[in-house]
Amino acid sequence: MADDDSPTLDPNGRTVSARERILQVAYQLFTRRGIRDVGIDELIARAKVAKASFYRHFPSKNDLILEVLQRREQLWTHGLVEKQSRERGATPEEQLLAIFDVFDDWFHHHEAFDGCSFINVLLEMGSSHPAGKASIRYLENIRAILQDRAQQAGLRDAENFARSFHVLMKGSIVSATEGDLLAAQRAKTMARSLIDSHR
């Protein structure tokens, strides 16, 4: 086992701190299996850190969960959904619809598809738990992106549009989890009608 805060090298030869190893392991396990199924001892063992090191970086499991959710927003909300849909669409309206093209690719890459962590954590932990409250905020941030694009596209009642569009996004993720790999394209068809109704 590594010393308390000994850095290690990843497969690419980059130095990885003990804190980063814990975060990487927690991100992988929490997004795949949920929060309650993953214990501290497993996290410590997989991250190859001492228990004292773990608690120095994350005094509680809740602290770690909140860090994982923050990273999820960076990697998934901004890095995948927002960035890739912006690159695929020349106009705000096209960028809205392109979200479902991004989802379609994501749904078809089984090894990468892990559902929506914010929904999963909210349902697992509840809306009064700190992680549930954080998940609600991150979901609100997604709607803010949608609302901004709707406003840029000149759509009416952008806030209501964003909420409806977000229902389609969340619904397609749940449907894909059920095994419907065409869920994103079905949602995209409905999204076109939603856009038309807000012109």
ROSE-4610 file (N, C-alpha, C; in Angstrom, 1 decimal, always signed):
// ROSE-4610
residu = [M/M/M/A/A/A/D/D/D/D/D/D/D/D/D/S/S/S/P/P/P/T/T/T/L/L/L/D/D/D/P/P/P/N/N/N/G/G/G/R/R/R/T/T/T/V/V/V/S/S/S/A/A/A/R/R/R/E/E/E/R/R/R/I/I/I/L/L/L/Q/Q/Q/V/V/V/A/A/A/Y/Y/Y/Q/Q/Q/L/L/L/F/F/F/T/T/T/R/R/R/R/R/R/G/G/G/I/I/I/R/R/R/D/D/D/V/V/V/G/G/G/I/I/I/D/D/D/E/E/E/L/L/L/I/I/I/A/A/A/R/R/R/A/A/A/K/K/K/V/V/V/A/A/A/K/K/K/A/A/A/S/S/S/F/F/F/Y/Y/Y/R/R/R/H/H/H/F/F/F/P/P/P/S/S/S/K/K/K/N/N/N/D/D/D/L/L/L/I/I/I/L/L/L/E/E/E/V/V/V/L/L/L/Q/Q/Q/R/R/R/R/R/R/E/E/E/Q/Q/Q/L/L/L/W/W/W/T/T/T/H/H/H/G/G/G/L/L/L/V/V/V/E/E/E/K/K/K/Q/Q/Q/S/S/S/R/R/R/E/E/E/R/R/R/G/G/G/A/A/A/T/T/T/P/P/P/E/E/E/E/E/E/Q/Q/Q/L/L/L/L/L/L/A/A/A/I/I/I/F/F/F/D/D/D/V/V/V/F/F/F/D/D/D/D/D/D/W/W/W/F/F/F/H/H/H/H/H/H/H/H/H/E/E/E/A/A/A/F/F/F/D/D/D/G/G/G/C/C/C/S/S/S/F/F/F/I/I/I/N/N/N/V/V/V/L/L/L/L/L/L/E/E/E/M/M/M/G/G/G/S/S/S/S/S/S/H/H/H/P/P/P/A/A/A/G/G/G/K/K/K/A/A/A/S/S/S/I/I/I/R/R/R/Y/Y/Y/L/L/L/E/E/E/N/N/N/I/I/I/R/R/R/A/A/A/I/I/I/L/L/L/Q/Q/Q/D/D/D/R/R/R/A/A/A/Q/Q/Q/Q/Q/Q/A/A/A/G/G/G/L/L/L/R/R/R/D/D/D/A/A/A/E/E/E/N/N/N/F/F/F/A/A/A/R/R/R/S/S/S/F/F/F/H/H/H/V/V/V/L/L/L/M/M/M/K/K/K/G/G/G/S/S/S/I/I/I/V/V/V/S/S/S/A/A/A/T/T/T/E/E/E/G/G/G/D/D/D/L/L/L/L/L/L/A/A/A/A/A/A/Q/Q/Q/R/R/R/A/A/A/K/K/K/T/T/T/M/M/M/A/A/A/R/R/R/S/S/S/L/L/L/I/I/I/D/D/D/S/S/S/H/H/H/R/R/R]
num = [1/1/1/2/2/2/3/3/3/4/4/4/5/5/5/6/6/6/7/7/7/8/8/8/9/9/9/10/10/10/11/11/11/12/12/12/13/13/13/14/14/14/15/15/15/16/16/16/17/17/17/18/18/18/19/19/19/20/20/20/21/21/21/22/22/22/23/23/23/24/24/24/25/25/25/26/26/26/27/27/27/28/28/28/29/29/29/30/30/30/31/31/31/32/32/32/33/33/33/34/34/34/35/35/35/36/36/36/37/37/37/38/38/38/39/39/39/40/40/40/41/41/41/42/42/42/43/43/43/44/44/44/45/45/45/46/46/46/47/47/47/48/48/48/49/49/49/50/50/50/51/51/51/52/52/52/53/53/53/54/54/54/55/55/55/56/56/56/57/57/57/58/58/58/59/59/59/60/60/60/61/61/61/62/62/62/63/63/63/64/64/64/65/65/65/66/66/66/67/67/67/68/68/68/69/69/69/70/70/70/71/71/71/72/72/72/73/73/73/74/74/74/75/75/75/76/76/76/77/77/77/78/78/78/79/79/79/80/80/80/81/81/81/82/82/82/83/83/83/84/84/84/85/85/85/86/86/86/87/87/87/88/88/88/89/89/89/90/90/90/91/91/91/92/92/92/93/93/93/94/94/94/95/95/95/96/96/96/97/97/97/98/98/98/99/99/99/100/100/100/101/101/101/102/102/102/103/103/103/104/104/104/105/105/105/106/106/106/107/107/107/108/108/108/109/109/109/110/110/110/111/111/111/112/112/112/113/113/113/114/114/114/115/115/115/116/116/116/117/117/117/118/118/118/119/119/119/120/120/120/121/121/121/122/122/122/123/123/123/124/124/124/125/125/125/126/126/126/127/127/127/128/128/128/129/129/129/130/130/130/131/131/131/132/132/132/133/133/133/134/134/134/135/135/135/136/136/136/137/137/137/138/138/138/139/139/139/140/140/140/141/141/141/142/142/142/143/143/143/144/144/144/145/145/145/146/146/146/147/147/147/148/148/148/149/149/149/150/150/150/151/151/151/152/152/152/153/153/153/154/154/154/155/155/155/156/156/156/157/157/157/158/158/158/159/159/159/160/160/160/161/161/161/162/162/162/163/163/163/164/164/164/165/165/165/166/166/166/167/167/167/168/168/168/169/169/169/170/170/170/171/171/171/172/172/172/173/173/173/174/174/174/175/175/175/176/176/176/177/177/177/178/178/178/179/179/179/180/180/180/181/181/181/182/182/182/183/183/183/184/184/184/185/185/185/186/186/186/187/187/187/188/188/188/189/189/189/190/190/190/191/191/191/192/192/192/193/193/193/194/194/194/195/195/195/196/196/196/197/197/197/198/198/198/199/199/199]
x = [+0.8/+0.0/+0.9/+0.4/+1.2/+1.2/+2.3/+2.3/+1.2/+1.0/-0.2/-0.5/+0.5/+0.2/+1.2/+1.7/+2.7/+2.0/+2.6/+2.1/+2.5/+1.7/+2.0/+2.0/+2.4/+2.4/+1.2/+0.4/-0.6/+0.0/-0.8/-0.3/+0.4/+0.1/+0.7/+2.0/+2.4/+3.6/+3.3/+2.1/+1.8/+1.7/+2.1/+2.1/+0.6/+0.2/-1.2/-1.1/-1.6/-1.6/-2.6/-2.4/-3.3/-4.7/-4.9/-6.2/-6.9/-6.1/-6.6/-7.0/-6.2/-6.5/-7.8/-8.0/-9.3/-10.4/-10.3/-11.4/-11.7/-10.6/-10.8/-11.5/-11.1/-11.7/-13.2/-13.4/-14.8/-15.7/-15.2/-16.0/-16.4/-15.5/-15.8/-16.8/-16.6/-17.5/-18.8/-18.9/-20.2/-21.0/-20.4/-21.2/-21.7/-21.0/-21.4/-22.3/-22.1/-22.8/-23.6/-23.5/-24.3/-23.4/-24.0/-23.3/-23.3/-24.4/-24.5/-23.8/-23.7/-23.1/-21.5/-21.0/-19.5/-19.1/-18.3/-17.8/-16.5/-16.2/-14.9/-13.7/-13.8/-12.7/-12.4/-13.4/-13.2/-12.5/-13.0/-12.4/-10.9/-10.6/-9.2/-8.3/-8.9/-8.1/-7.9/-8.9/-8.7/-7.9/-7.9/-7.1/-5.7/-5.4/-4.1/-3.6/-4.4/-4.0/-4.2/-3.5/-3.7/-5.0/-5.6/-6.8/-6.7/-5.5/-5.3/-5.2/-4.7/-4.6/-6.0/-6.8/-8.1/-8.9/-8.8/-9.6/-9.0/-7.7/-7.1/-7.7/-7.8/-8.4/-9.9/-10.5/-12.0/-12.5/-12.7/-13.1/-14.3/-15.2/-16.4/-16.7/-17.5/-17.9/-18.7/-19.5/-20.3/-19.4/-18.2/-17.3/-16.8/-16.5/-16.1/-17.2/-18.4/-19.5/-19.7/-19.6/-19.8/-18.7/-17.5/-16.4/-16.6/-17.1/-17.4/-18.5/-19.5/-20.6/-20.1/-19.2/-18.6/-17.8/-17.0/-16.2/-17.2/-18.3/-19.2/-19.7/-20.0/-20.5/-19.4/-18.1/-17.0/-16.9/-16.9/-16.7/-17.9/-19.1/-20.2/-21.1/-21.5/-22.3/-21.6/-20.4/-19.6/-18.8/-18.1/-17.1/-17.8/-18.9/-19.6/-20.8/-21.8/-23.1/-22.9/-22.5/-22.5/-21.5/-20.2/-19.2/-19.4/-19.7/-19.9/-21.1/-22.2/-23.4/-23.2/-22.4/-22.0/-21.2/-20.3/-19.4/-20.2/-21.3/-22.1/-23.2/-23.4/-24.5/-24.0/-24.4/-24.0/-24.9/-26.1/-27.0/-27.4/-27.9/-28.4/-29.5/-30.4/-31.4/-30.7/-29.8/-29.1/-28.3/-27.8/-27.0/-27.9/-29.2/-30.1/-30.4/-30.7/-31.0/-29.8/-28.6/-27.4/-27.1/-27.8/-27.6/-28.0/-29.1/-29.5/-28.6/-27.9/-26.9/-25.7/-25.4/-24.3/-24.8/-26.0/-26.6/-26.6/-27.0/-27.1/-25.7/-24.6/-23.3/-23.0/-23.3/-23.1/-23.8/-25.1/-25.9/-25.4/-24.8/-24.3/-22.9/-22.2/-20.9/-21.1/-21.5/-21.9/-20.9/-19.6/-18.6/-18.6/-19.0/-19.0/-20.3/-21.4/-22.8/-23.0/-23.2/-23.3/-24.5/-25.4/-26.6/-26.3/-27.3/-27.1/-26.9/-25.6/-25.3/-26.1/-26.5/-27.3/-28.7/-29.3/-30.6/-30.4/-29.4/-29.2/-29.0/-28.1/-27.8/-29.0/-29.7/-31.0/-32.0/-32.2/-33.1/-32.6/-31.3/-30.7/-30.7/-30.2/-30.0/-31.1/-32.0/-33.1/-32.8/-33.8/-33.6/-33.2/-33.3/-32.8/-31.4/-30.8/-29.4/-28.5/-27.3/-26.4/-26.1/-25.9/-25.6/-26.9/-28.1/-29.3/-29.5/-29.2/-29.3/-28.3/-27.1/-26.1/-26.6/-27.1/-27.6/-28.7/-29.6/-30.6/-30.0/-29.0/-28.3/-27.6/-27.0/-26.4/-27.4/-28.5/-29.6/-30.1/-30.2/-30.6/-29.6/-28.3/-27.3/-27.5/-27.9/-28.2/-29.3/-30.4/-31.5/-31.1/-30.2/-29.8/-29.1/-28.3/-27.7/-28.8/-29.8/-30.9/-31.6/-31.9/-32.6/-31.8/-30.5/-29.7/-29.7/-29.7/-29.7/-31.1/-32.1/-33.5/-33.6/-33.1/-33.1/-32.4/-31.2/-30.4/-31.1/-31.9/-32.6/-33.9/-34.2/-35.4/-36.7/-36.6/-37.8/-38.6/-39.9/-40.8/-40.7/-40.9/-41.0/-39.8/-38.6/-37.4/-37.3/-37.8/-37.7/-38.5/-39.8/-40.7/-40.2/-39.6/-39.0/-37.9/-37.0/-35.9/-36.3/-37.4/-37.9/-38.4/-39.2/-39.7/-38.6/-37.7/-36.6/-35.8/-35.6/-34.9/-35.6/-36.9/-37.7/-37.4/-37.2/-36.9/-35.5/-34.5/-33.2/-33.2/-33.8/-33.8/-34.5/-35.6/-36.4/-35.6/-34.9/-34.1/-33.0/-32.4/-31.4/-31.9/-33.1/-33.7/-34.1/-34.6/-35.0/-33.8/-32.7/-31.5/-31.0/-31.1/-30.8/-31.6/-32.9/-33.7/-33.3/-32.5/-32.1/-32.5/-33.3/-33.7/-32.6/-31.8/-30.7/-31.2/-32.4/-32.9/-33.6/-33.5/-34.1/-33.8/-32.5/-32.1/-32.7/-32.8/-33.4/-34.9/-35.5/-37.0/-37.2/-36.3/-36.4/-36.1/-35.2/-34.9/-36.1/-36.8/-38.1/-39.1/-39.2/-40.1/-39.6/-38.2/-37.6/-37.9/-37.9/-38.2/-39.6/-40.6/-41.9/-42.0/-41.2/-41.2/-40.7/-39.6/-39.0/-40.0/-40.7/-41.7/-42.8/-43.2/-44.3/-43.9/-42.6/-42.1/-41.5/-41.8/-41.3/-42.1]
y = [-1.2/+0.0/+1.2/+2.3/+3.5/+4.2/+5.0/+5.8/+6.8/+7.5/+8.4/+9.2/+10.0/+10.9/+10.6/+9.4/+9.2/+9.3/+10.0/+10.1/+8.8/+8.4/+7.3/+7.7/+6.8/+7.1/+6.4/+7.1/+6.4/+5.7/+5.0/+4.2/+5.1/+6.4/+7.4/+8.0/+7.6/+8.1/+9.5/+9.9/+11.1/+10.8/+11.8/+11.7/+11.9/+11.0/+11.1/+11.1/+12.1/+12.2/+11.2/+11.0/+10.1/+10.7/+12.0/+12.6/+12.3/+12.5/+12.2/+10.8/+9.9/+8.4/+8.1/+8.7/+8.4/+8.9/+10.2/+10.7/+9.9/+9.5/+8.7/+7.4/+6.7/+5.4/+5.7/+6.7/+7.0/+7.3/+8.1/+8.5/+7.3/+6.4/+5.2/+4.3/+4.1/+3.2/+3.8/+5.1/+5.7/+5.8/+6.2/+6.3/+5.0/+3.9/+2.6/+1.9/+2.0/+1.2/+1.9/+3.2/+4.0/+4.3/+5.0/+5.5/+4.4/+3.9/+3.0/+1.7/+1.3/+0.0/+0.0/+1.2/+1.3/+1.8/+1.0/+1.3/+2.0/+2.6/+3.3/+2.3/+1.1/+0.2/-0.2/-0.4/-0.7/+0.5/+1.7/+2.9/+3.0/+2.8/+2.8/+1.8/+0.5/-0.5/-0.3/+0.1/+0.3/+1.5/+2.6/+3.7/+3.5/+2.5/+2.1/+3.3/+3.7/+4.7/+4.2/+4.8/+4.5/+5.1/+4.5/+5.0/+6.5/+6.8/+8.1/+9.1/+8.7/+9.6/+9.9/+8.8/+9.0/+10.0/+9.9/+10.8/+12.2/+12.3/+13.6/+14.4/+13.7/+14.4/+14.5/+13.5/+13.5/+13.0/+14.0/+13.7/+12.8/+12.8/+11.9/+11.4/+10.4/+9.9/+11.0/+11.8/+12.8/+13.8/+14.2/+15.1/+14.6/+13.3/+12.6/+12.6/+12.3/+12.3/+13.6/+14.7/+16.1/+16.4/+16.0/+16.2/+15.4/+14.2/+13.4/+14.0/+14.6/+15.2/+16.5/+17.2/+18.4/+18.0/+16.9/+16.4/+15.9/+15.3/+14.9/+16.0/+17.2/+18.3/+18.8/+18.8/+19.2/+18.3/+17.0/+16.0/+15.8/+15.6/+15.2/+16.4/+17.3/+18.4/+19.3/+19.8/+20.7/+20.0/+19.0/+18.4/+17.5/+16.9/+16.0/+16.7/+17.0/+17.5/+18.9/+19.8/+21.2/+21.4/+21.0/+21.2/+20.5/+19.2/+18.5/+18.9/+19.2/+19.7/+21.1/+21.9/+23.2/+23.0/+22.1/+21.9/+21.3/+20.6/+19.9/+20.8/+21.9/+22.8/+24.2/+24.7/+26.1/+27.2/+26.8/+27.8/+27.3/+28.1/+27.7/+26.6/+26.7/+25.7/+24.3/+24.4/+23.1/+22.6/+23.4/+23.0/+22.3/+22.8/+22.1/+20.7/+20.6/+19.3/+18.3/+18.9/+18.1/+17.4/+17.9/+17.2/+15.7/+15.5/+14.1/+13.3/+14.0/+13.3/+12.8/+13.7/+13.4/+12.2/+12.3/+11.2/+9.9/+10.0/+8.8/+8.1/+8.8/+8.2/+7.6/+8.4/+7.9/+6.6/+6.6/+5.4/+4.1/+4.3/+3.2/+2.8/+3.5/+3.1/+2.5/+1.2/+0.6/+0.8/+0.8/+0.9/+2.3/+3.3/+4.7/+5.1/+4.4/+4.8/+4.4/+5.4/+5.1/+5.9/+6.3/+7.0/+8.4/+9.0/+10.4/+10.3/+10.6/+10.5/+11.4/+12.6/+13.5/+12.9/+12.3/+11.6/+10.5/+9.6/+8.4/+8.8/+9.8/+10.2/+10.8/+11.6/+12.2/+11.1/+10.1/+9.1/+8.2/+7.9/+7.0/+7.7/+9.0/+9.6/+10.5/+10.9/+11.8/+13.2/+14.1/+15.5/+16.3/+15.7/+16.4/+16.1/+15.1/+14.7/+15.7/+16.0/+17.0/+16.6/+15.4/+14.9/+15.1/+14.9/+15.1/+16.6/+17.4/+18.9/+19.3/+18.8/+19.1/+18.7/+17.5/+17.0/+17.8/+18.3/+19.2/+20.5/+21.0/+22.2/+21.9/+20.8/+20.5/+20.3/+19.7/+19.6/+21.0/+21.8/+23.2/+23.9/+23.6/+24.2/+23.7/+22.4/+21.9/+22.7/+22.9/+23.7/+25.1/+25.7/+27.0/+27.1/+26.0/+26.0/+25.9/+25.1/+24.9/+26.2/+26.9/+28.2/+29.2/+29.3/+30.2/+30.0/+28.7/+28.4/+28.8/+28.5/+28.8/+30.3/+31.1/+32.6/+33.0/+32.4/+32.8/+32.4/+31.4/+30.9/+31.7/+32.6/+33.4/+32.7/+31.6/+30.9/+31.5/+31.4/+32.0/+31.2/+31.9/+31.2/+30.2/+30.8/+30.0/+29.1/+29.6/+28.8/+27.5/+27.7/+26.6/+25.6/+26.2/+25.3/+24.5/+25.1/+24.4/+23.2/+23.5/+22.4/+21.3/+21.6/+20.5/+19.8/+20.5/+19.9/+19.0/+19.4/+18.6/+17.3/+17.4/+16.1/+15.1/+15.6/+14.7/+14.2/+15.0/+14.5/+13.4/+13.7/+12.7/+11.5/+11.6/+10.5/+9.6/+10.2/+9.4/+8.6/+9.2/+8.5/+7.3/+7.5/+6.4/+5.3/+5.7/+4.7/+3.9/+4.6/+4.0/+3.0/+3.3/+2.4/+1.2/+1.3/+0.1/-0.7/-0.2/-0.9/-0.4/+0.7/+1.4/+2.2/+1.7/+2.4/+3.5/+3.5/+4.5/+5.7/+5.7/+6.6/+8.1/+8.3/+9.7/+10.2/+9.4/+9.8/+10.0/+9.2/+9.4/+10.7/+11.0/+12.3/+13.4/+13.3/+14.4/+14.7/+13.7/+14.0/+14.8/+14.5/+15.2/+16.6/+16.7/+18.0/+19.0/+18.5/+19.4/+19.9/+19.1/+19.6/+20.6/+20.3/+21.3/+22.6/+22.6/+23.9/+24.6/+23.9/+24.5/+25.1/+24.5/+25.1/+26.3/+26.6/+27.7/+28.8/+28.7/+29.7/+31.0]
z = [+0.0/+0.0/+0.0/-0.7/-0.8/+0.6/+0.8/+2.0/+2.0/+3.1/+3.3/+2.0/+1.6/+0.4/-0.7/-0.8/-1.9/-3.3/-4.2/-5.5/-6.3/-7.2/-8.1/-9.5/-10.4/-11.9/-12.5/-13.4/-14.1/-15.3/-16.1/-17.2/-18.3/-18.3/-19.2/-18.6/-17.4/-16.8/-16.1/-15.9/-15.2/-13.7/-12.9/-11.5/-11.0/-10.1/-9.6/-8.1/-7.4/-6.0/-5.4/-4.1/-3.3/-3.4/-3.3/-3.3/-4.7/-5.7/-7.1/-7.3/-6.8/-6.9/-6.2/-5.1/-4.3/-5.2/-5.7/-6.5/-7.8/-8.4/-9.7/-9.4/-8.3/-7.9/-7.5/-6.7/-6.2/-7.4/-8.3/-9.5/-10.3/-10.5/-11.3/-10.5/-9.2/-8.5/-8.2/-7.8/-7.6/-8.8/-9.9/-11.2/-11.7/-11.4/-11.9/-10.9/-9.6/-8.6/-7.6/-7.6/-6.6/-5.4/-4.5/-3.3/-2.2/-1.8/-0.7/-0.9/-2.1/-2.4/-2.2/-2.2/-2.2/-0.8/-0.1/+1.2/+1.3/+2.4/+2.6/+2.4/+3.0/+2.9/+1.5/+0.7/-0.8/-1.5/-1.2/-1.8/-1.4/-0.2/+0.3/-0.4/-0.5/-1.1/-2.5/-3.2/-4.7/-5.0/-4.2/-4.4/-3.9/-3.2/-2.7/-1.8/-0.9/+0.1/+1.5/+2.4/+3.8/+4.3/+5.3/+5.9/+6.4/+7.0/+7.5/+6.4/+5.3/+4.1/+3.5/+3.5/+2.9/+3.8/+5.1/+5.9/+6.0/+5.7/+5.7/+4.5/+3.4/+2.2/+2.2/+2.7/+2.7/+4.1/+5.0/+6.4/+6.5/+5.5/+5.5/+4.1/+4.0/+2.7/+2.0/+2.7/+2.1/+1.4/+2.0/+1.4/+0.1/+0.0/-1.2/-2.3/-1.8/-2.8/-3.4/-2.6/-3.2/-4.2/-3.9/-4.9/-6.2/-6.0/-7.2/-8.1/-7.4/-8.2/-8.9/-8.2/-8.9/-10.1/-10.0/-11.1/-12.2/-11.8/-12.8/-13.6/-13.0/-13.7/-14.7/-14.3/-15.2/-16.4/-16.1/-17.2/-18.0/-17.4/-18.2/-18.6/-17.7/-18.1/-19.1/-18.7/-19.5/-20.5/-20.2/-21.1/-22.2/-21.9/-22.9/-23.4/-22.6/-23.2/-23.7/-22.9/-23.4/-24.5/-24.3/-25.3/-26.6/-26.6/-27.8/-28.6/-27.9/-28.6/-29.3/-28.6/-29.2/-30.4/-30.4/-31.6/-32.7/-32.5/-33.5/-34.2/-33.5/-34.0/-34.4/-35.5/-35.9/-35.3/-34.8/-34.2/-32.9/-32.0/-30.7/-30.8/-31.8/-32.0/-32.4/-33.3/-33.7/-32.5/-31.7/-30.5/-29.5/-29.4/-28.5/-29.0/-30.3/-30.9/-30.9/-31.0/-31.0/-29.7/-28.7/-27.4/-27.5/-28.3/-28.5/-29.4/-30.3/-31.1/-30.2/-29.2/-28.2/-27.4/-27.0/-26.2/-27.0/-28.3/-29.1/-29.1/-29.3/-29.3/-27.9/-26.9/-25.5/-25.2/-25.6/-25.3/-26.1/-27.2/-28.0/-27.6/-26.7/-26.2/-24.8/-24.8/-23.5/-22.4/-22.7/-21.7/-21.1/-21.8/-21.4/-20.8/-21.1/-20.7/-19.2/-18.4/-16.9/-16.3/-17.2/-16.7/-16.2/-15.6/-15.0/-13.5/-13.2/-11.7/-10.9/-11.4/-10.6/-10.3/-11.3/-11.0/-10.1/-10.3/-9.5/-8.1/-7.8/-6.4/-5.8/-6.5/-5.9/-5.5/-6.4/-6.1/-4.9/-4.9/-3.9/-2.6/-2.5/-1.2/-0.7/-1.7/-1.3/-1.4/-1.5/-1.8/-0.5/+0.7/+1.9/+2.2/+1.6/+1.9/+1.2/+1.7/+1.1/-0.4/-0.6/-2.0/-2.9/-2.3/-3.1/-3.4/-2.4/-2.7/-3.7/-3.7/-4.7/-6.1/-6.1/-7.4/-8.0/-7.2/-7.6/-8.2/-7.6/-8.1/-9.4/-9.6/-10.8/-11.9/-11.6/-12.6/-13.0/-12.0/-12.3/-13.3/-13.1/-14.0/-15.4/-15.6/-16.9/-17.5/-16.8/-17.3/-17.6/-16.9/-17.2/-18.6/-18.9/-20.2/-21.3/-21.1/-22.0/-22.2/-21.1/-21.1/-21.9/-21.6/-22.3/-23.8/-24.2/-25.7/-26.3/-25.5/-26.0/-26.2/-25.2/-25.4/-26.6/-26.8/-27.9/-29.2/-29.2/-30.4/-30.6/-29.6/-29.7/-29.4/-28.7/-28.3/-27.2/-27.2/-26.2/-24.9/-23.8/-22.5/-22.3/-22.3/-22.3/-21.1/-20.0/-18.7/-18.8/-19.2/-19.4/-20.4/-21.5/-22.6/-22.0/-21.2/-20.7/-19.8/-19.0/-18.1/-18.9/-20.0/-20.8/-21.6/-22.1/-22.8/-21.9/-20.7/-19.7/-19.4/-19.4/-19.2/-20.3/-21.5/-22.6/-22.5/-22.0/-21.8/-20.7/-19.6/-18.5/-18.9/-19.5/-20.0/-20.9/-21.8/-22.8/-22.1/-21.0/-20.3/-19.6/-18.9/-18.2/-19.3/-20.4/-21.4/-21.9/-22.1/-22.6/-21.5/-20.3/-19.2/-19.2/-19.7/-19.8/-21.0/-21.9/-23.1/-24.4/-24.4/-25.6/-26.2/-27.1/-27.7/-28.7/-29.0/-29.9/-29.2/-27.9/-27.0/-27.4/-27.7/-28.0/-29.2/-30.2/-31.5/-31.4/-30.5/-30.3/-29.6/-28.6/-27.8/-28.8/-29.7/-30.6/-31.5/-31.9/-32.7/-31.9/-30.6/-29.7/-29.4/-29.4/-29.1/-30.2/-31.5/-32.6/-32.5/-32.1/-31.9/-30.8/-29.7/-28.6/-29.0/-29.8/-30.3/-31.2/-32.0/-32.9/-32.1/-31.0/-30.2/-29.4/-29.3/-28.5/-29.5/-30.8/-31.7/-31.5]
